[in-house]
């Protein structure tokens, strides 16, 4: 083992990275949760608006997660170079990666905007829900390139072992989104007419624009990384693209799971897609909450690997999993104590709440298992193990989730079958990552 770099991997250091990353990480689901909670209480067509927000939110999350994988690739490469003491050698890489990513995002945006009706019809949206999906998406989609830019900048900061500035960007965006949601959705008497669902879309778009502007300013003023595109092409761009493509395929498999779940819930009826929207937003919130420890593993793992510090890497893995599980237990207790009030935050429709309460316990029970999968997933990204992560998601989706989903449908388990299938999916993911890490790194100790 070389001792080029011996970063501190104690409790204080891990949490100094994890806690800001937790706050930054929950910005995305908080945007969706805010929309869901406020939209679900709209006095006109609240149920239809909630269903549309859930369907559009799932589709947009798919687009963002698929192309947002460059963040993890940038972070992994920069942290590995930092651990090897060669970070100056990758200063031109981020600009090339960001320009490539933003270009692809604009291409996808322009290609989807003309077939938006057909997209949501494929997700079983019809009638008034379809109309709301189209109007909501047509506004929110313009924030897509902005979000990808913010993600890439956050990846650069993470690679540089800094989660503070991503946290500040996220806080400003989340607070602004909440304030604008209330103003635009419900209006201001004698000043601004209520915009309802479209108001929620405008609130999110403006918040994303402000976050992108902050990210640009902070990158220029707080780092030596330049956004000026310079040639020749950096030799690591090929590895970054390969990593991103593996994560692209992985994200496709991940989103097939989420979209199939939305599609099946929509087919069951309005009350079920409403309940599923609430549940999946809480599930995502919990995922991003523990993702702070995944971020710490990602950031520090890449640096330790670059320094060939395998003992430190093994210790880091045990600690971030333990801390993540501790957080998940706290979330379990909180969710159990506030089982019904949490539902009422998102909807005042009794029929939706009744359905949601019937499945919420499945989500709660699965939190520790999910945490193991999420935390190790982040660690593996920092180690550059994108190919294995791709294979794990493909296996979990097509050998775990899909068979269980259709078994549940065949047995008429309804929305319970959807959430049991999601639990099986997470179990396969976590078990495969534990096995791989032990097999690869334990012999190196």
C-alpha positions in Angstrom: 0.0 0.0 0.0 1.4 3.4 -0.9 1.0 6.3 1.4 0.8 9.1 -1.1 -2.4 10.4 0.6 -3.7 9.7 4.0 -7.0 11.7 4.3 -8.8 11.8 7.6 -11.7 9.3 7.5 -12.9 9.9 11.1 -16.5 10.6 12.2 -16.0 14.4 12.0 -14.5 14.4 8.6 -17.1 12.1 7.1 -19.9 14.1 8.5 -18.4 17.4 7.4 -18.8 16.1 3.9 -22.0 14.1 4.4 -24.2 16.6 6.1 -23.7 19.4 3.5 -24.2 16.7 0.8 -27.4 15.6 2.5 -28.8 19.1 2.4 -27.7 19.6 -1.2 -29.0 16.1 -2.2 -32.5 16.7 -0.9 -32.9 19.8 -3.1 -34.1 17.8 -6.1 -36.7 15.7 -4.3 -37.7 18.7 -2.2 -38.6 20.5 -5.4 -40.8 17.6 -6.4 -42.2 17.2 -2.8 -43.0 20.9 -2.6 -44.9 20.7 -6.0 -46.7 17.6 -4.8 -47.7 19.0 -1.5 -48.9 22.3 -2.8 -50.5 20.9 -6.0 -52.2 18.1 -4.1 -54.1 20.8 -2.2 -55.2 22.9 -5.2 -58.9 23.7 -4.7 -59.7 23.1 -8.4 -58.9 19.7 -9.9 -56.5 18.9 -7.1 -56.6 15.1 -7.7 -55.9 15.5 -11.5 -53.2 18.1 -10.8 -51.5 15.7 -8.3 -51.6 12.9 -10.8 -50.1 15.1 -13.6 -47.4 16.4 -11.3 -46.5 12.8 -10.4 -46.4 11.5 -14.0 -44.4 14.5 -15.3 -42.1 14.4 -12.3 -41.2 10.8 -13.0 -40.5 11.5 -16.7 -38.3 14.5 -15.9 -36.4 12.6 -13.2 -35.7 10.0 -15.9 -34.2 12.6 -18.2 -32.2 14.3 -15.5 -30.9 11.0 -14.0 -29.9 9.7 -17.4 -27.9 12.7 -18.5 -26.9 13.8 -15.0 -24.6 10.9 -14.6 -21.7 13.0 -15.9 -21.6 14.5 -12.4 -20.5 11.2 -10.9 -17.9 10.6 -13.6 -16.4 14.0 -13.2 -16.3 13.7 -9.4 -14.7 10.2 -9.6 -11.9 11.3 -12.0 -11.1 14.5 -10.1 -11.0 12.9 -6.7 -8.8 10.1 -8.0 -6.4 12.6 -9.5 -6.5 14.6 -6.2 -5.5 11.4 -4.3 -2.6 10.8 -6.7 -1.5 14.5 -6.3 -2.2 15.3 -10.0 -5.4 17.4 -9.9 -3.7 20.1 -12.1 -3.7 17.6 -14.9 -7.5 17.6 -15.2 -8.4 21.3 -15.1 -9.5 21.4 -18.8 -11.7 18.3 -18.5 -14.8 19.7 -16.8 -15.5 22.3 -19.4 -15.3 19.7 -22.2 -17.6 17.4 -20.3 -20.1 20.2 -19.4 -20.4 21.4 -23.0 -20.9 17.8 -24.2 -23.6 17.3 -21.6 -25.5 20.5 -22.2 -25.5 20.0 -25.9 -27.1 16.6 -25.5 -29.6 17.9 -23.1 -30.8 20.7 -25.5 -31.0 18.1 -28.3 -33.3 15.9 -26.1 -35.3 18.8 -24.9 -36.1 19.9 -28.5 -36.9 16.4 -29.6 -39.4 15.7 -26.7 -41.2 19.0 -26.8 -42.9 18.1 -30.1 -44.1 14.7 -29.0 -45.1 15.5 -25.4 -48.7 14.3 -25.9 -47.6 10.9 -27.2 -45.1 10.5 -24.4 -47.7 10.9 -21.6 -50.2 8.8 -23.4 -47.6 6.0 -23.2 -47.7 6.5 -19.5 -51.5 6.0 -19.5 -52.4 9.7 -19.0 -55.7 10.7 -20.6 -58.4 13.3 -20.5 -57.9 16.1 -18.0 -54.8 14.5 -16.5 -53.1 14.4 -20.0 -54.0 18.1 -20.6 -52.4 19.0 -17.3 -49.3 16.9 -18.0 -48.8 18.7 -21.3 -49.1 22.2 -19.8 -46.9 21.4 -16.8 -44.2 19.7 -18.8 -44.1 22.4 -21.5 -42.9 24.9 -18.8 -40.7 22.7 -16.5 -38.7 21.0 -19.3 -36.8 24.3 -20.0 -35.1 23.9 -16.7 -33.6 20.6 -17.8 -30.3 22.0 -19.2 -30.0 24.3 -16.2 -30.3 21.4 -13.8 -27.7 19.4 -15.7 -25.3 22.3 -15.5 -25.8 22.6 -11.8 -25.3 18.8 -11.4 -22.0 19.0 -13.3 -20.7 21.9 -11.2 -21.7 20.0 -8.0 -19.7 17.0 -9.3 -16.6 19.3 -9.7 -16.9 20.6 -6.2 -17.4 17.0 -4.9 -14.3 15.9 -6.7 -12.4 18.7 -5.0 -13.7 17.4 -1.6 -16.0 20.3 -1.1 -19.8 19.8 -0.4 -20.3 23.2 1.2 -21.0 25.3 -1.9 -23.3 22.6 -3.5 -25.2 22.8 -0.2 -25.6 26.6 -0.5 -26.8 26.3 -4.1 -29.3 23.8 -3.0 -30.6 25.8 0.0 -31.2 28.9 -2.1 -32.9 26.9 -4.8 -35.2 25.0 -2.4 -36.2 28.0 -0.4 -36.9 30.1 -3.5 -39.0 27.2 -5.0 -41.2 26.9 -1.9 -41.8 30.7 -1.7 -42.6 31.0 -5.5 -44.8 27.8 -5.3 -47.0 29.4 -2.7 -47.2 32.7 -4.6 -47.7 31.4 -8.1 -50.0 28.4 -7.3 -52.4 30.2 -4.9 -51.9 33.8 -6.1 -51.9 37.0 -4.1 -55.3 38.6 -3.5 -55.9 41.7 -5.6 -52.4 41.4 -7.1 -51.8 38.0 -8.8 -54.3 35.5 -10.0 -53.8 31.8 -8.9 -51.9 29.9 -11.6 -52.5 26.5 -10.0 -50.4 23.7 -11.7 -48.7 26.0 -14.2 -47.7 28.2 -11.3 -45.8 25.3 -9.7 -44.0 24.7 -13.0 -42.9 28.3 -13.3 -41.7 28.3 -9.6 -39.5 25.3 -10.3 -38.1 26.8 -13.6 -37.2 30.1 -11.9 -35.5 28.3 -9.0 -33.5 26.1 -11.4 -32.3 29.3 -13.2 -31.2 30.9 -10.0 -29.3 27.7 -9.0 -27.6 27.6 -12.4 -26.4 31.2 -12.0 -25.1 30.6 -8.5 -23.3 27.5 -9.7 -21.6 29.4 -12.5 -20.5 32.3 -10.2 -19.2 30.0 -7.4 -17.3 27.8 -9.9 -15.5 30.9 -11.3 -14.8 32.5 -8.0 -14.1 29.6 -5.7 -12.1 27.2 -7.9 -9.3 27.3 -10.5 -11.5 25.3 -12.9 -12.2 27.2 -16.1 -15.4 26.8 -18.2 -13.5 28.0 -21.3 -13.5 25.3 -23.8 -9.9 24.4 -24.7 -8.4 22.0 -27.2 -6.9 19.4 -27.5 -9.5 17.0 -26.2 -8.4 15.8 -22.7 -7.1 12.2 -22.7 -9.5 11.4 -19.7 -12.6 12.5 -21.7 -12.8 9.1 -23.3 -12.9 7.4 -19.8 -15.4 10.0 -18.6 -17.6 9.3 -21.6 -17.3 5.5 -21.1 -18.2 5.9 -17.4 -21.1 8.2 -18.3 -22.4 5.7 -20.9 -22.3 2.9 -18.4 -24.2 5.1 -16.0 -26.5 6.1 -18.8 -27.5 2.5 -19.4 -27.8 2.0 -15.6 -30.0 5.1 -15.3 -32.2 3.7 -18.2 -32.7 0.5 -16.2 -33.4 2.5 -13.1 -36.0 4.7 -14.8 -37.6 1.7 -16.5 -38.4 0.6 -13.0 -39.8 4.0 -11.9 -41.8 4.5 -15.1 -43.2 1.0 -15.1 -44.3 1.6 -11.5 -46.0 4.9 -12.5 -47.6 3.3 -15.5 -49.1 0.4 -13.5 -50.3 2.7 -10.7 -51.9 5.0 -13.3 -53.6 2.0 -14.9 -55.1 1.2 -11.5 -56.9 4.5 -11.3 -56.6 8.2 -10.1 -56.6 7.3 -6.4 -53.7 4.9 -6.9 -51.5 7.2 -9.0 -52.1 9.9 -6.4 -51.1 7.6 -3.5 -48.1 6.3 -5.5 -47.0 9.9 -6.2 -47.0 10.7 -2.5 -45.1 7.4 -1.7 -42.5 7.8 -4.4 -41.7 11.4 -3.4 -41.2 10.3 0.2 -39.1 7.3 -1.0 -36.9 9.7 -3.1 -36.6 12.1 -0.2 -35.4 9.3 2.1 -33.0 8.2 -0.7 -31.5 11.6 -1.1 -31.3 12.1 2.6 -29.0 9.1 3.2 -27.3 9.9 -0.1 -25.1 12.3 1.9 -23.2 9.3 3.1 -23.1 7.9 -0.4 -21.6 11.3 -1.4 -19.0 11.1 1.4 -18.1 7.6 0.2 -17.9 8.8 -3.4 -15.7 11.8 -2.6 -13.3 10.1 -0.2 -13.4 6.6 -1.8 -12.0 8.0 -5.1 -9.3 9.8 -3.3 -8.3 6.8 -1.2 -8.3 4.6 -4.4 -6.0 7.2 -6.1 -3.6 6.9 -3.2 -3.9 3.1 -3.1 -4.9 3.3 0.5 -7.0 0.1 0.7 -7.1 -0.2 4.5 -8.6 3.3 4.6 -11.0 2.4 1.9 -12.3 -0.7 3.8 -12.7 1.4 7.0 -14.5 4.1 5.0 -17.0 1.7 3.6 -17.9 0.3 7.0 -18.3 3.7 8.5 -20.4 5.3 5.8 -22.7 2.2 5.8 -23.1 2.3 9.6 -23.8 6.1 9.6 -26.3 5.7 6.8 -28.2 3.0 8.5 -28.3 5.0 11.7 -29.9 7.9 9.7 -32.4 5.4 8.1 -33.4 4.1 11.6 -34.1 7.7 12.6 -36.2 8.2 9.5 -38.1 5.0 10.3 -39.0 6.2 13.8 -40.0 9.6 12.5 -42.2 8.1 9.7 -43.9 5.8 12.1 -44.7 8.5 14.6 -46.0 10.8 11.9 -47.5 8.1 9.7 -50.8 10.0 9.0 -49.7 13.7 9.2 -47.1 13.0 6.5 -49.8 11.9 4.1 -52.0 14.9 4.9 -49.1 17.2 3.8 -49.6 16.1 0.2 -53.3 15.7 -0.3 -56.7 16.4 1.3 -58.4 13.7 -0.8 -59.6 11.1 1.7 -59.6 8.3 -1.0 -56.0 9.0 -1.9 -54.8 9.1 1.7 -56.6 5.9 2.5 -54.7 4.2 -0.4 -51.4 5.8 0.6 -51.7 4.7 4.3 -52.1 1.1 3.0 -48.7 1.0 1.4 -46.6 3.5 3.5 -45.4 0.7 5.9 -43.7 -1.1 3.0 -41.6 2.0 2.3 -40.7 2.4 6.0 -39.6 -1.2 6.6 -37.3 -1.1 3.5 -35.4 2.0 4.6 -32.3 0.2 6.1 -32.0 -2.1 3.1 -32.3 0.8 0.7 -29.6 2.6 2.7 -27.0 -0.1 2.1 -27.7 0.0 -1.6 -27.6 3.8 -1.9 -24.5 4.3 0.2 -22.5 1.5 -1.6 -23.7 2.8 -4.9 -22.2 6.2 -4.2 -18.9 4.6 -3.0 -18.7 2.4 -6.2 -19.2 5.6 -8.3 -16.2 7.2 -6.6 -14.1 4.0 -7.3 -15.0 4.2 -11.0 -16.9 0.9 -11.0 -19.5 2.1 -13.5 -19.6 -1.1 -15.5 -20.5 -3.2 -12.5 -23.1 -0.7 -11.3 -24.6 -0.9 -14.8 -24.8 -4.7 -14.6 -26.3 -4.7 -11.1 -29.1 -2.3 -12.2 -29.9 -4.4 -15.3 -30.0 -7.6 -13.2 -32.1 -6.0 -10.4 -34.5 -4.5 -12.9 -35.1 -7.4 -15.3 -34.5 -10.3 -13.0 -36.0 -8.8 -9.8 -38.4 -5.9 -10.3 -40.1 -6.8 -13.6 -40.9 -10.4 -12.8 -42.2 -9.5 -9.3 -44.2 -6.5 -10.8 -46.0 -8.7 -13.2 -46.4 -11.6 -10.7 -48.2 -9.0 -8.5 -50.3 -7.9 -11.4 -51.2 -11.5 -12.2 -52.2 -12.2 -8.5 -54.2 -8.9 -8.3 -52.0 -7.4 -5.5 -52.7 -3.9 -6.9 -50.5 -1.2 -5.6 -49.1 -3.5 -2.9 -47.5 -5.5 -5.8 -45.8 -2.4 -7.2 -44.2 -1.6 -3.8 -43.2 -5.2 -3.1 -41.5 -5.3 -6.5 -39.6 -2.1 -5.6 -38.4 -3.7 -2.4 -37.2 -6.8 -4.3 -35.3 -4.5 -6.7 -33.5 -2.7 -3.8 -32.6 -6.0 -2.1 -30.9 -7.3 -5.2 -29.0 -4.0 -5.7 -27.7 -3.9 -2.1 -26.8 -7.6 -1.9 -24.8 -7.5 -5.2 -22.8 -4.4 -4.1 -21.9 -5.9 -0.7 -20.7 -9.1 -2.4 -18.6 -7.3 -4.9 -16.9 -4.9 -2.5 -15.9 -7.7 -0.1 -14.7 -9.9 -2.9 -12.5 -7.2 -4.6 -11.1 -5.2 -1.7 -10.8 -7.6 1.3 -7.9 -9.5 -0.3 -6.0 -6.2 -0.7 -5.9 -5.5 3.1 
